[in-house]
Amino acid sequence: MAERQRTTLGGLSYVSLALVLADLSALLVAFAGAFVVRLLLPGALSPLTGQGILPFLFLFPCLFGLLKLYPGALLHPAEELKRLSLAVSLGVLILFALFFFTKSGDVYSRLFFLFFWASALVCVPAARTLMRLKFCDRRWWQVPVIVVANASALRDLPMDACRVRFSGFLQAAVVIPCEHCTPESGPGQPSGTLVLPDGNAGRPCRPEQTFPLDIARPLEQQIQPLAQRFPGAVVLIHWPSVPAHLGGKLVDALSLWFRTVLILPGKDWLPTNPAHVVHMGLSFGLVLRRNLADPTLLRMKRLMDLVCTSLAAIVALPLLLVLAILTRLDSPGPIFFRQARIGRNGQVFQVYKFRTMVTNGQEVLDAYLAANPEAAAEWKAVQKLRHDPRVTRIGRFLRKTSLDELPQIINIMRGEMSLVGPRPIVRDEIPRYGDAFALYTRCPPGITGLWQVSGRSDTTYDERVRLDSYYINNWSVWLDIYIILRTIPEVLLRRGAY
C-alpha cells in the first residue's frame, strides 16, 4: 500500500500529473505565440484581453482525459499522436464556437484560433516527449509489469515495451506456472528455469522477483500477495504458457486483483494486424484488419505522398542543385546512382540516389572483403559495412545525413515509392525475407520507414524484416505522420547512419 501512496496524489498518479503540467505548459506557449501574432495585426487589442481565454485552457486536459491520454502508457505513439490531434482540434473548435456566439470573435479573430491550433498541435506532443525524456528513469514514472510465462517461453518472449527507454514500463516480476510447486521454492526461482534480463537496466531478475504459480492450488490465494506487493501493476500473460483448461480461471483470478491484464498470443498464433473485439451474444471474437488492403486508404496514402513531396521538392530544390555540384566535383562519375529494386506487387524499378561511391565500387568491395574476414562477416549479416571503402568524401556526408536519398522524390512522383514504407530491397535480398516477402510486396517502399527510426543500420536484418512486416500490417495515416516526425531528429542526430 505504501507503494501506491508514493506514486499517487489524490487518486491521480504522478505520471498523469506530470503530463497535465506538460500539456498546460505547451498550451500556454501556443496561446502566447498566437496572441503575439494577434497583437501584431491591425486593430486595437489590449494585452489584458488574453485573460478571458486562459481559464478555458483547462478544457483541453479534460478532453485528453476522456480520450485516455493520462497516463497513456499502453498507447502506441502513433495512436497517442492521433488522439492528441483530435482532442486539440475539438478543443479549439469548442473555444471558437464559444467566443463566436458570445460575440468575442472580433477580439481574437479567426487567425488567432488558427495559429493557436497549429501551435498546439506541435507544442503538446513535443512537451510530452520532453517530459518523458526527463523523468522516464524515475521509479515513480514506471509502470510495473508482471510477466506470466513458462521458463521456455521467457527466452523468446518479446518484451519490446520494457526495452524502450521512455515507454513507462518496468519488468517487475516473473510468474512461472508450474504444477505441485514445492513450498521451499517460495518467492524464488524454481530449479531449471531461465528468467529474462530486466529490459530497462540489463540486469537479471533477482530471485525474489520470480514467483512460481502452482496450478494445482487455489489461484486467488497465490495472486493476492502478488497484487499487494506490486499495486497498480500491469499483468502480461503469455497465452501458450497457460494450460488450456486453466486459461479462463487464471484471467478471472488476475482480473480480481489487477486492473489491467494483457494477453500476449504466441508468435505463430496471431499476426500483428490491428485487432478489435466484437461481441457475438455471450461470446466474442477478434476482427483483424490490414488497412493497406483497402483501395480507398491506399489512394489517401498516395495523395499524402503527392502533396508532401511536391512541397518538399520546392523547398529542397536549391539544396539538390548544390549537392549535385558537390557530387560531380568530388569524384569522377555520374551525379545520380541508379539501381534495380523490388517494389509493390514485385515490380522492378530503378531507384535514384546521389552517387556516394566510386564508380569501380564492386572491384573495391571484393578486394576489401577478401582481405578483411571481419568485414566479410559484417557484409554477409546485414549487407552493409560500417567502414565502407567504396564511399567517397561527399558520399560519407550524404549517407550520414541521409541526403543521398533526396532524389527518390522522383520515384515518389512516378508512383514507384512512397514517402513512408519498407526499405526498398534488391533481388538478392528476397531469400532473406522468406515468407515475409509476400507481405513486403503489398506496400510501396519508402524513403523513410519504421526501420529508419528504430536503429537503422544498428539493427539486425531479421529485426529489419520484422519492423517492415509490422509497418505493413499496422499502417495508418497517423503511423506515417509519427514516422515522419521521428525521422527529423534521427536525421539530425545521425543515429544508425553510415
LUMSE-167136 format. One record per residue (C-alpha): residue number from 1; residue in one letter; x, y, z negated. Coordinates in Angstrom, 3 decimals. Layout:
pos | code | c1 | c2 | c3
NUM | A | X | Y | Z
...
***
This chain:
pos | code | c1 | c2 | c3
1 | M | 0.000 | 0.000 | 0.000
2 | A | 2.932 | 2.292 | -0.658
3 | E | 3.977 | 1.909 | 2.980
4 | R | 0.574 | 3.155 | 4.151
5 | Q | 0.675 | 6.173 | 1.853
6 | R | 4.136 | 7.086 | 3.052
7 | T | 3.117 | 7.191 | 6.714
8 | T | -0.313 | 8.817 | 6.447
9 | L | -1.734 | 12.079 | 5.206
10 | G | -5.438 | 12.288 | 4.582
11 | G | -6.055 | 9.191 | 6.718
12 | L | -4.170 | 10.650 | 9.701
13 | S | -0.766 | 9.191 | 10.499
14 | Y | 2.323 | 11.382 | 10.531
15 | V | 2.756 | 10.433 | 14.201
16 | S | -0.676 | 11.823 | 15.043
17 | L | 0.015 | 14.979 | 13.030
18 | A | 3.325 | 15.465 | 14.847
19 | L | 1.625 | 15.067 | 18.227
20 | V | -1.147 | 17.503 | 17.254
21 | L | 1.554 | 20.023 | 16.322
22 | A | 3.337 | 19.423 | 19.643
23 | D | 0.088 | 19.812 | 21.595
24 | L | -0.894 | 23.056 | 19.863
25 | S | 2.612 | 24.476 | 20.333
26 | A | 2.516 | 23.633 | 24.036
27 | L | -0.936 | 25.179 | 24.405
28 | L | 0.279 | 28.357 | 22.700
29 | V | 3.211 | 28.561 | 25.123
30 | A | 0.866 | 28.016 | 28.080
31 | F | -1.547 | 30.624 | 26.709
32 | A | 1.248 | 33.165 | 26.168
33 | G | 2.533 | 32.672 | 29.705
34 | A | -0.917 | 33.083 | 31.224
35 | F | -1.622 | 36.120 | 29.044
36 | V | 1.618 | 37.817 | 30.109
37 | V | 0.641 | 37.287 | 33.740
38 | R | -2.750 | 38.869 | 32.995
39 | L | -1.056 | 41.850 | 31.319
40 | L | 0.970 | 42.461 | 34.478
41 | L | -2.151 | 42.601 | 36.630
42 | P | -4.050 | 45.862 | 37.245
43 | G | -6.721 | 46.725 | 34.721
44 | A | -6.815 | 47.731 | 31.083
45 | L | -6.070 | 44.916 | 28.660
46 | S | -5.100 | 45.128 | 25.022
47 | P | -2.661 | 42.570 | 23.583
48 | L | -5.201 | 42.073 | 20.779
49 | T | -7.712 | 40.695 | 23.286
50 | G | -5.995 | 37.320 | 23.229
51 | Q | -7.035 | 36.739 | 19.637
52 | G | -10.529 | 35.921 | 20.863
53 | I | -9.425 | 32.762 | 22.641
54 | L | -6.826 | 31.441 | 20.185
55 | P | -9.307 | 29.663 | 17.847
56 | F | -10.683 | 27.759 | 20.834
57 | L | -7.296 | 26.092 | 21.398
58 | F | -8.286 | 23.629 | 18.659
59 | L | -10.839 | 22.299 | 21.139
60 | F | -8.025 | 20.559 | 23.017
61 | P | -6.787 | 18.295 | 20.167
62 | C | -10.429 | 17.273 | 19.665
63 | L | -10.659 | 16.249 | 23.321
64 | F | -7.299 | 14.468 | 23.082
65 | G | -8.573 | 12.557 | 20.064
66 | L | -11.741 | 11.487 | 21.896
67 | L | -9.527 | 10.044 | 24.637
68 | K | -7.487 | 8.134 | 22.004
69 | L | -4.299 | 10.111 | 22.581
70 | Y | -3.489 | 10.065 | 18.848
71 | P | -1.164 | 8.316 | 18.308
72 | G | -1.412 | 6.702 | 21.748
73 | A | 1.263 | 4.093 | 21.037
74 | L | -0.424 | 1.436 | 23.186
75 | L | -0.863 | 3.669 | 26.235
76 | H | 1.334 | 3.341 | 29.300
77 | P | 2.970 | 6.731 | 30.042
78 | A | 1.077 | 6.972 | 33.338
79 | E | -2.223 | 6.380 | 31.532
80 | E | -1.294 | 8.947 | 28.884
81 | L | -0.493 | 11.476 | 31.626
82 | K | -3.855 | 10.773 | 33.249
83 | R | -5.805 | 11.272 | 30.022
84 | L | -3.875 | 14.410 | 29.102
85 | S | -4.532 | 15.916 | 32.532
86 | L | -8.235 | 15.097 | 32.364
87 | A | -8.576 | 16.468 | 28.820
88 | V | -6.684 | 19.684 | 29.634
89 | S | -8.781 | 20.215 | 32.765
90 | L | -12.024 | 19.595 | 30.878
91 | G | -10.952 | 21.913 | 28.045
92 | V | -10.079 | 24.761 | 30.419
93 | L | -13.368 | 24.248 | 32.255
94 | I | -15.292 | 24.475 | 28.962
95 | L | -13.433 | 27.663 | 27.981
96 | F | -14.033 | 29.200 | 31.389
97 | A | -17.759 | 28.428 | 31.223
98 | L | -17.993 | 29.732 | 27.654
99 | F | -16.329 | 33.064 | 28.423
100 | F | -18.216 | 33.388 | 31.691
101 | F | -21.607 | 33.041 | 30.012
102 | T | -20.569 | 35.423 | 27.219
103 | K | -19.538 | 37.933 | 29.911
104 | S | -15.861 | 37.922 | 28.889
105 | G | -14.704 | 36.823 | 32.319
106 | D | -13.565 | 40.303 | 33.292
107 | V | -11.233 | 40.382 | 30.279
108 | Y | -9.419 | 37.139 | 31.015
109 | S | -10.138 | 36.714 | 34.752
110 | R | -10.163 | 33.505 | 36.743
111 | L | -6.453 | 33.922 | 37.454
112 | F | -5.743 | 33.792 | 33.711
113 | F | -7.539 | 30.465 | 33.375
114 | L | -5.793 | 29.138 | 36.487
115 | F | -2.339 | 29.979 | 35.097
116 | F | -3.270 | 28.634 | 31.669
117 | W | -4.490 | 25.352 | 33.189
118 | A | -1.372 | 24.884 | 35.351
119 | S | 0.976 | 25.764 | 32.474
120 | A | -0.802 | 23.449 | 30.031
121 | L | -0.584 | 20.525 | 32.479
122 | V | 3.207 | 20.879 | 32.338
123 | C | 3.773 | 22.047 | 28.757
124 | V | 1.671 | 19.468 | 26.898
125 | P | 3.324 | 16.300 | 28.338
126 | A | 6.746 | 17.967 | 28.018
127 | A | 6.149 | 18.839 | 24.351
128 | R | 5.048 | 15.281 | 23.579
129 | T | 8.154 | 13.880 | 25.258
130 | L | 10.425 | 16.200 | 23.269
131 | M | 8.655 | 15.262 | 20.033
132 | R | 9.155 | 11.564 | 20.746
133 | L | 12.824 | 12.061 | 21.601
134 | K | 13.326 | 13.982 | 18.359
135 | F | 11.584 | 11.620 | 15.951
136 | C | 11.412 | 8.221 | 17.667
137 | D | 14.182 | 6.816 | 15.448
138 | R | 12.405 | 7.815 | 12.233
139 | R | 10.792 | 4.997 | 10.315
140 | W | 7.505 | 6.845 | 9.896
141 | W | 7.184 | 7.190 | 13.670
142 | Q | 7.468 | 3.491 | 14.447
143 | V | 4.540 | 1.071 | 14.512
144 | P | 5.494 | -2.348 | 13.089
145 | V | 4.878 | -5.270 | 15.443
146 | I | 4.311 | -8.814 | 14.188
147 | V | 5.028 | -11.432 | 16.851
148 | V | 3.208 | -14.765 | 16.643
149 | A | 5.080 | -17.295 | 18.778
150 | N | 6.822 | -20.634 | 18.547
151 | A | 10.591 | -20.975 | 18.499
152 | S | 10.979 | -21.951 | 22.159
153 | A | 8.824 | -19.050 | 23.391
154 | L | 10.852 | -16.496 | 21.438
155 | R | 13.795 | -16.974 | 23.792
156 | D | 11.872 | -15.630 | 26.791
157 | L | 9.137 | -13.554 | 25.172
158 | P | 9.213 | -10.119 | 26.888
159 | M | 9.340 | -7.549 | 24.076
160 | D | 9.733 | -4.657 | 26.515
161 | A | 7.744 | -2.301 | 24.314
162 | C | 10.189 | -2.723 | 21.438
163 | R | 13.202 | -2.219 | 23.680
164 | V | 12.077 | 1.193 | 24.946
165 | R | 13.678 | 3.716 | 22.620
166 | F | 10.742 | 6.019 | 22.041
167 | S | 7.892 | 3.545 | 22.614
168 | G | 6.920 | 3.774 | 18.950
169 | F | 7.133 | 0.018 | 18.367
170 | L | 9.433 | -1.797 | 15.954
171 | Q | 9.569 | -5.577 | 15.716
172 | A | 8.942 | -6.065 | 12.013
173 | A | 8.346 | -9.805 | 11.633
174 | V | 8.003 | -13.096 | 13.468
175 | V | 5.304 | -15.627 | 12.606
176 | I | 6.017 | -19.153 | 13.827
177 | P | 3.043 | -21.555 | 13.948
178 | C | 4.044 | -24.943 | 12.574
179 | E | 2.303 | -27.968 | 11.122
180 | H | 2.790 | -29.041 | 7.500
181 | C | 5.488 | -26.443 | 6.797
182 | T | 7.296 | -27.188 | 3.560
183 | P | 6.835 | -24.640 | 0.763
184 | E | 10.612 | -24.404 | 0.484
185 | S | 10.746 | -22.765 | 3.929
186 | G | 8.817 | -19.880 | 2.392
187 | P | 9.130 | -16.442 | 3.963
188 | G | 12.293 | -17.505 | 5.705
189 | Q | 13.394 | -19.143 | 8.879
190 | P | 12.313 | -22.785 | 9.354
191 | S | 15.167 | -25.012 | 10.405
192 | G | 15.803 | -25.340 | 14.101
193 | T | 14.102 | -22.096 | 15.123
194 | L | 15.502 | -19.196 | 17.085
195 | V | 14.446 | -15.621 | 16.349
196 | L | 14.572 | -12.783 | 18.866
197 | P | 17.006 | -9.972 | 18.115
198 | D | 15.382 | -6.808 | 16.897
199 | G | 14.643 | -4.921 | 20.119
200 | N | 15.236 | -1.489 | 18.600
201 | A | 18.533 | -1.946 | 16.836
202 | G | 20.023 | -5.033 | 18.437
203 | R | 20.232 | -6.788 | 15.049
204 | P | 18.934 | -10.315 | 14.476
205 | C | 15.793 | -10.545 | 12.367
206 | R | 16.601 | -11.179 | 8.732
207 | P | 15.349 | -14.496 | 7.271
208 | E | 12.756 | -12.648 | 5.174
209 | Q | 11.296 | -11.252 | 8.410
210 | T | 10.376 | -14.733 | 9.655
211 | F | 7.242 | -16.439 | 8.350
212 | P | 6.006 | -19.977 | 9.024
213 | L | 2.257 | -20.300 | 9.592
214 | D | 1.054 | -23.746 | 8.540
215 | I | -1.824 | -24.552 | 10.870
216 | A | -2.859 | -27.403 | 8.564
217 | R | -3.677 | -24.970 | 5.729
218 | P | -6.354 | -22.225 | 5.484
219 | L | -5.157 | -19.333 | 7.653
220 | E | -6.665 | -16.449 | 5.664
221 | Q | -4.632 | -17.272 | 2.563
222 | Q | -1.398 | -17.071 | 4.557
223 | I | -2.274 | -13.952 | 6.567
224 | Q | -3.398 | -11.775 | 3.652
225 | P | 0.103 | -11.413 | 2.086
226 | L | 1.491 | -10.568 | 5.537
227 | A | -1.102 | -7.812 | 6.009
228 | Q | -0.308 | -6.372 | 2.583
229 | R | 3.404 | -6.345 | 3.365
230 | F | 3.007 | -4.749 | 6.819
231 | P | -0.062 | -2.470 | 6.647
232 | G | -1.060 | -0.901 | 9.938
233 | A | 0.978 | -3.402 | 11.958
234 | V | 0.090 | -4.459 | 15.493
235 | V | -0.077 | -8.230 | 15.988
236 | L | 1.179 | -9.690 | 19.268
237 | I | 0.108 | -13.302 | 19.896
238 | H | 1.929 | -15.368 | 22.486
239 | W | -1.122 | -17.398 | 23.500
240 | P | 0.640 | -20.535 | 24.854
241 | S | 2.319 | -20.875 | 21.425
242 | V | -1.043 | -21.352 | 19.715
243 | P | -2.623 | -24.837 | 19.687
244 | A | -5.751 | -24.849 | 21.862
245 | H | -8.091 | -25.865 | 19.036
246 | L | -6.729 | -23.119 | 16.772
247 | G | -6.800 | -20.068 | 19.062
248 | G | -10.209 | -18.674 | 18.149
249 | K | -9.745 | -19.255 | 14.428
250 | L | -6.326 | -17.587 | 14.445
251 | V | -7.603 | -14.488 | 16.255
252 | D | -10.580 | -14.230 | 13.887
253 | A | -8.346 | -14.572 | 10.829
254 | L | -5.853 | -11.975 | 12.072
255 | S | -8.648 | -9.573 | 13.057
256 | L | -9.921 | -9.580 | 9.475
257 | W | -6.665 | -8.049 | 8.222
258 | F | -5.201 | -6.198 | 11.222
259 | R | -6.968 | -3.520 | 13.251
260 | T | -5.066 | -4.228 | 16.479
261 | V | -4.405 | -7.731 | 17.830
262 | L | -2.893 | -8.173 | 21.305
263 | I | -2.951 | -11.459 | 23.179
264 | L | 0.015 | -11.971 | 25.495
265 | P | -0.557 | -14.665 | 28.147
266 | G | 2.297 | -16.840 | 29.286
267 | K | 4.472 | -15.896 | 32.247
268 | D | 2.592 | -18.187 | 34.632
269 | W | -0.879 | -17.816 | 33.139
270 | L | -1.914 | -14.415 | 34.497
271 | P | -0.378 | -11.929 | 36.953
272 | T | 0.454 | -8.406 | 35.822
273 | N | -2.542 | -6.827 | 37.552
274 | P | -4.537 | -4.311 | 35.529
275 | A | -7.491 | -6.062 | 33.919
276 | H | -10.614 | -5.087 | 32.052
277 | V | -13.074 | -7.136 | 30.057
278 | V | -16.621 | -7.774 | 31.284
279 | H | -19.274 | -9.386 | 29.103
280 | M | -21.475 | -12.136 | 30.510
281 | G | -24.038 | -12.921 | 27.857
282 | L | -22.140 | -14.091 | 24.793
283 | S | -19.047 | -14.839 | 26.877
284 | F | -16.564 | -12.528 | 28.532
285 | G | -14.164 | -12.577 | 31.422
286 | L | -11.199 | -10.619 | 32.748
287 | V | -11.550 | -8.719 | 36.007
288 | L | -8.217 | -8.402 | 37.829
289 | R | -7.770 | -5.662 | 40.402
290 | R | -4.985 | -4.633 | 42.770
291 | N | -5.524 | -1.045 | 43.875
292 | L | -3.258 | -1.324 | 46.916
293 | A | -5.719 | -3.825 | 48.399
294 | D | -8.303 | -1.017 | 48.624
295 | P | -8.083 | 0.765 | 52.034
296 | T | -9.555 | 3.963 | 50.573
297 | L | -6.891 | 4.157 | 47.871
298 | L | -4.196 | 3.397 | 50.452
299 | R | -5.399 | 6.361 | 52.502
300 | M | -5.271 | 8.502 | 49.359
301 | K | -1.655 | 7.435 | 48.808
302 | R | -0.864 | 8.286 | 52.428
303 | L | -2.482 | 11.718 | 52.090
304 | M | -0.447 | 12.440 | 48.960
305 | D | 2.712 | 11.405 | 50.838
306 | L | 1.992 | 13.779 | 53.714
307 | V | 1.136 | 16.761 | 51.508
308 | C | 4.079 | 16.364 | 49.113
309 | T | 6.589 | 15.525 | 51.843
310 | S | 5.547 | 18.468 | 54.029
311 | L | 6.020 | 20.882 | 51.143
312 | A | 9.331 | 19.247 | 50.171
313 | A | 10.612 | 19.397 | 53.759
314 | I | 10.013 | 23.151 | 53.941
315 | V | 11.850 | 23.743 | 50.659
316 | A | 14.688 | 21.291 | 51.388
317 | L | 15.403 | 22.336 | 54.985
318 | P | 18.327 | 24.699 | 54.125
319 | L | 19.829 | 22.029 | 51.861
320 | L | 19.502 | 19.417 | 54.602
321 | L | 21.421 | 21.651 | 57.014
322 | V | 24.234 | 22.277 | 54.506
323 | L | 24.586 | 18.570 | 53.676
324 | A | 24.601 | 17.671 | 57.365
325 | I | 27.513 | 20.068 | 57.999
326 | L | 29.461 | 18.764 | 54.972
327 | T | 28.941 | 15.154 | 56.069
328 | R | 30.282 | 15.902 | 59.540
329 | L | 33.330 | 17.811 | 58.205
330 | D | 34.218 | 15.222 | 55.532
331 | S | 34.964 | 12.258 | 57.806
332 | P | 34.632 | 11.323 | 61.480
333 | G | 31.376 | 9.706 | 62.484
334 | P | 27.658 | 10.431 | 62.808
335 | I | 25.758 | 12.551 | 60.281
336 | F | 22.994 | 10.017 | 59.718
337 | F | 23.211 | 6.348 | 58.844
338 | R | 20.511 | 4.058 | 60.202
339 | Q | 19.837 | 0.518 | 59.053
340 | A | 17.099 | -2.026 | 59.671
341 | R | 14.895 | -2.502 | 56.586
342 | I | 11.789 | -4.543 | 55.846
343 | G | 8.614 | -2.506 | 55.429
344 | R | 4.918 | -3.057 | 54.844
345 | N | 3.470 | -6.233 | 56.395
346 | G | 7.044 | -7.420 | 57.014
347 | Q | 7.623 | -4.957 | 59.854
348 | V | 11.224 | -3.911 | 60.533
349 | F | 12.011 | -0.196 | 60.733
350 | Q | 15.116 | 1.988 | 60.831
351 | V | 15.719 | 3.795 | 57.537
352 | Y | 17.520 | 7.157 | 57.694
353 | K | 20.151 | 8.354 | 55.221
354 | F | 23.051 | 10.758 | 55.225
355 | R | 26.145 | 8.733 | 56.062
356 | T | 28.075 | 8.144 | 52.840
357 | M | 30.602 | 5.559 | 54.086
358 | V | 33.439 | 5.312 | 56.540
359 | T | 32.495 | 4.051 | 59.994
360 | N | 34.511 | 0.811 | 59.653
361 | G | 32.816 | 0.020 | 56.359
362 | Q | 32.357 | -3.731 | 56.898
363 | E | 36.071 | -4.276 | 57.538
364 | V | 36.994 | -2.243 | 54.458
365 | L | 34.458 | -4.159 | 52.341
366 | D | 35.604 | -7.611 | 53.494
367 | A | 39.231 | -6.792 | 52.739
368 | Y | 38.355 | -5.323 | 49.318
369 | L | 36.205 | -8.301 | 48.261
370 | A | 38.860 | -10.764 | 49.394
371 | A | 41.456 | -9.014 | 47.223
372 | N | 39.178 | -8.446 | 44.181
373 | P | 37.297 | -11.515 | 42.856
374 | E | 35.511 | -9.460 | 40.171
375 | A | 34.194 | -7.058 | 42.793
376 | A | 33.127 | -10.023 | 44.923
377 | A | 31.112 | -11.399 | 41.988
378 | E | 29.517 | -7.989 | 41.400
379 | W | 28.579 | -7.736 | 45.070
380 | K | 27.080 | -11.217 | 45.064
381 | A | 24.993 | -10.417 | 41.985
382 | V | 23.446 | -7.053 | 42.915
383 | Q | 24.598 | -6.261 | 46.473
384 | K | 26.234 | -3.086 | 45.097
385 | L | 29.667 | -2.022 | 43.859
386 | R | 30.260 | 0.493 | 41.101
387 | H | 33.550 | 1.475 | 42.785
388 | D | 32.842 | 1.036 | 46.487
389 | P | 35.952 | 1.636 | 48.662
390 | R | 33.796 | 2.462 | 51.687
391 | V | 32.264 | 5.601 | 50.157
392 | T | 33.548 | 8.990 | 51.355
393 | R | 34.158 | 12.027 | 49.131
394 | I | 30.929 | 13.802 | 50.041
395 | G | 29.237 | 10.404 | 50.072
396 | R | 30.111 | 9.840 | 46.431
397 | F | 28.422 | 13.129 | 45.527
398 | L | 25.392 | 12.356 | 47.676
399 | R | 24.935 | 8.962 | 46.050
400 | K | 25.366 | 10.285 | 42.525
401 | T | 22.678 | 12.896 | 43.143
402 | S | 20.526 | 10.640 | 45.389
403 | L | 20.617 | 13.394 | 48.023
404 | D | 21.714 | 10.852 | 50.633
405 | E | 18.084 | 9.680 | 50.781
406 | L | 16.624 | 13.072 | 51.744
407 | P | 16.488 | 12.174 | 55.486
408 | Q | 13.974 | 9.468 | 54.574
409 | I | 11.447 | 12.293 | 54.753
410 | I | 11.444 | 11.348 | 58.457
411 | N | 10.426 | 7.778 | 57.579
412 | I | 7.613 | 9.046 | 55.361
413 | M | 6.224 | 11.345 | 58.056
414 | R | 6.287 | 8.423 | 60.503
415 | G | 4.354 | 6.234 | 58.052
416 | E | 7.172 | 3.713 | 57.598
417 | M | 7.823 | 4.631 | 53.972
418 | S | 6.075 | 6.246 | 51.039
419 | L | 7.256 | 8.822 | 48.538
420 | V | 6.986 | 6.185 | 45.783
421 | G | 7.297 | 2.450 | 46.279
422 | P | 9.650 | -0.534 | 46.081
423 | R | 13.215 | -0.043 | 47.234
424 | P | 13.428 | -0.945 | 50.964
425 | I | 15.353 | -4.194 | 51.377
426 | V | 17.369 | -5.703 | 54.224
427 | R | 16.601 | -9.081 | 55.761
428 | D | 19.398 | -10.819 | 53.817
429 | E | 17.645 | -9.921 | 50.546
430 | I | 14.399 | -11.743 | 51.383
431 | P | 15.509 | -15.084 | 49.833
432 | R | 16.365 | -13.299 | 46.579
433 | Y | 12.782 | -12.050 | 46.280
434 | G | 11.427 | -15.591 | 46.532
435 | D | 7.646 | -15.767 | 46.087
436 | A | 7.588 | -12.031 | 45.264
437 | F | 8.442 | -11.155 | 48.879
438 | A | 4.817 | -11.659 | 49.967
439 | L | 3.817 | -9.119 | 47.321
440 | Y | 6.594 | -6.749 | 48.445
441 | T | 5.176 | -6.623 | 51.975
442 | R | 1.790 | -5.374 | 50.696
443 | C | 3.174 | -1.915 | 49.960
444 | P | 5.276 | 0.567 | 51.954
445 | P | 8.760 | 1.004 | 50.433
446 | G | 9.546 | 4.335 | 48.808
447 | I | 12.288 | 6.918 | 48.350
448 | T | 11.839 | 6.612 | 44.593
449 | G | 10.159 | 3.958 | 42.519
450 | L | 9.881 | 2.209 | 39.195
451 | W | 13.321 | 0.627 | 39.661
452 | Q | 14.951 | 4.018 | 40.257
453 | V | 13.612 | 5.407 | 36.956
454 | S | 14.242 | 2.224 | 34.934
455 | G | 18.011 | 1.968 | 35.028
456 | R | 18.558 | 1.733 | 38.778
457 | S | 21.906 | 0.090 | 39.531
458 | D | 22.401 | -0.754 | 35.841
459 | T | 19.650 | -3.398 | 36.121
460 | T | 19.972 | -6.935 | 37.447
461 | Y | 18.495 | -7.964 | 40.771
462 | D | 15.853 | -10.117 | 39.059
463 | E | 14.805 | -7.118 | 36.962
464 | R | 14.512 | -5.048 | 40.126
465 | V | 12.208 | -7.644 | 41.691
466 | R | 10.138 | -7.711 | 38.532
467 | L | 9.854 | -3.908 | 38.478
468 | D | 8.805 | -3.813 | 42.139
469 | S | 6.181 | -6.502 | 41.507
470 | Y | 4.828 | -4.632 | 38.501
471 | Y | 4.538 | -1.425 | 40.510
472 | I | 2.637 | -3.076 | 43.364
473 | N | 0.261 | -4.899 | 41.020
474 | N | -0.415 | -1.811 | 38.893
475 | W | -0.244 | 1.006 | 41.422
476 | S | -2.327 | 4.108 | 40.825
477 | V | -2.056 | 7.764 | 41.789
478 | W | -1.130 | 8.531 | 38.182
479 | L | 1.646 | 5.939 | 38.204
480 | D | 3.080 | 7.648 | 41.299
481 | I | 2.881 | 11.062 | 39.614
482 | Y | 4.557 | 9.655 | 36.499
483 | I | 7.397 | 8.131 | 38.552
484 | I | 7.920 | 11.378 | 40.493
485 | L | 8.157 | 13.331 | 37.232
486 | R | 10.553 | 10.749 | 35.788
487 | T | 12.707 | 10.907 | 38.931
488 | I | 13.621 | 14.558 | 38.326
489 | P | 15.612 | 14.008 | 35.072
490 | E | 17.013 | 10.715 | 36.389
491 | V | 18.486 | 12.523 | 39.411
492 | L | 19.779 | 15.431 | 37.334
493 | L | 21.393 | 13.130 | 34.744
494 | R | 22.613 | 10.700 | 37.456
495 | R | 21.771 | 7.638 | 35.359
496 | G | 22.456 | 4.337 | 37.110
497 | A | 23.523 | 6.057 | 40.342
498 | Y | 26.722 | 5.006 | 42.109
***
